[in-house]
Amino acid sequence: MSIAAAPSIMERLKAETADLHAAAETHEFQKNLVKGELAQDAYARWLGQMFLIHRALERRLRDLSAKHAGAAALVRERHMQEPYLREDLAHFGADPDSIAPLDATRRLIERIERAWMTDPVALLGFHYVLEGSNNGNKFIAKALHRALGLQPGPGLRYLDPYGDDQRAVWSQFREDMNAIDFDARERDAVVEAAKDLFRAIGELSSDLVAACAPSGAAACAQPPRPRCPHAAGR
Ligand code: HEM
């Protein structure tokens, strides 16, 4: 009788967060983003919150890499998104150092700090979700390029940090994550952290819709474009 091999950590992460990924993709804020229907202000507000999250996480990923060989091999300097988010925010005239966290962002940063204090290896579960989200972010960058007229570069750096290297960077990440010698408890902690991060991004998406305006979701969307007078009667 053959015994089935235990799933790798990347197989577990993908399978055990699949329903949360589906929920993230269908949240109205994400749908507006991917359809290129988000107003520029709402996009810049989202970048501001992602900046606060990445700054908090990347600081602790560096700390973890200094004491954990697996993390040191996995976490690459090129994964660090804080500089790109700073560039994007500067493009929209926002000062990254004066952005206030929304409630969901504040709670997530507290969760990151708690992981660092009590179970630092769980930080790699957070890193998985944000690094993996680059797979979908590339499509969002294309939509915003068309919708907001943003050119590749500042304004879109966070959404497309690797350009043509996207698949190669993700495949290296998968290999490096699978090479880490987690014990059973650590594997569970990494998967639970990934689930928490997905949930937190869902909560943030809802906070962002609420922050658009008292009138809610409609105000997140771009105002309708004026009709070209030459199109009249067509
Ligand atoms: C409209 C929004 C989104 C779209 C269209 C989208 C699309 C995608 C696509 C096409 C992939 C690659 C699937 C594959 O090659 O197997 C992917 C993977 C992934 N996405 Fe998303 N995504 C979206 C939102 C998000 C969000 C909000 C997050 C989390 C913050 C996220 C996290 C991930 C992760 C972690 C993976 C890697 C899954 C794995 O292979 O382990 N995505 N996404």
Residues whose N, C-alpha, C, O or C-beta is under 5 A from the ligand:
A	BS01	HEM	M10 K14 A24 E25 Q30 K31 V34 Y128 V129 G132 S133 N135 G136 I201
